[in-house]
Amino acid sequence: MSITVRVPAKVNVQLAVGPARPDGFHDLANVFLAVSLHDEVTATRADALRVTCEGPDADRVPLDRTNLAARAAELLAARHGITPDVHLHIAKDIPVAGGMAGGSADGSAALLACDALWGTGASRAELLDICAELGSDVPFSLVGGAALGTGRGERLTEIPLGGTFHWVFAVADGGLSTPAVYAEFDRLTPDAPEPVASPALLDALRTGDTTALAGALANDLQPAALSLRPSLADTLAAGTGAGALAGIVSGSGPTTAFLVKDAEAAEAVAAALVASGTCRTARTATSPAPGARVLTA
């Protein structure tokens, strides 16, 4: 028997970052939106733990036990006293190392798939607890929709949404190391204030006001990402010059996200971004999207 789970990418419409904590993490006010770009993880019974991957940039995905999908299987198995004998196959469509939580998404998908495959009967609270142990973005990949993440991003408060938002994502060549971007943030922002979610941004999400959301997009990691990858400024300029309402670096980058008014505008901005030569490819998507969910059993 095999279990396939589909899981969405995310965009951070606000990423407010506080000073470094003693444990090395940063307190965040992280407003997540799940978007309609997905990975799928299929779990099949096997004689040992094994990870395989296909799709764009699959050669850049680790297939050893550093992969969050493998770690998810190990953590769930350890809690329930079983051996993590499973073949996890990842079908990638979320950009790899692109600031859209692709690795985190695979971790949450593998966790849900293994729970169904093994019949462990884990509660939602237990699944979210394991997600938080795996990484700061993993719980949101399980939940989807829209949420405010506090702490290091793992403590979620779901946010109601009043409409659909249209996005274009410009995928850059190569990746950006999240630890390196945070280190550069610390260098550039030695006196970072405590992070607070923007009331205007939360109100724009609740009312479905695209124009208001465009005016409220904010990412405290963007200056650090631009410092490490100055060419991203050209991508941002190309997208807004093509008619996007606003552009922002997604998470720690290097993917850049552009909010547009509708599907027609999304196609036009995506075409202009590709023609500009400032990105490798451009993808259109909408939000919200549901979190990790079982497709087949």
Buried (B, 14 or more C-beta within 10 A) or exposed (E): EEBBBBBBBBBBBBBBBBBBEEEEBBBBBBBBBBBBBBBBBBBBEEEEBBBEBEBBBBEEBEBEBEBBBBBBBBBBBEEBEEEBBBBBBBBBBBBBBBBBBBBBBBBBBBBBBBBBBBEBEBEEEBBBBBBBBBBBBBBBBBBBBBBBBBBBBBBBEEBEBEBEBBBBBBBBEEBBEBEEBBBBBBEEBEEBEEBEBBEBBBBBBBBBBBEBBBBBBBBBBBBBBBBBBEEBBBBBEBBBEBBBBBBBBBBBBBBBBBBBBEEEBBBBBBEBBBEBEBBBBBBBBBBBBBBBBBEEE
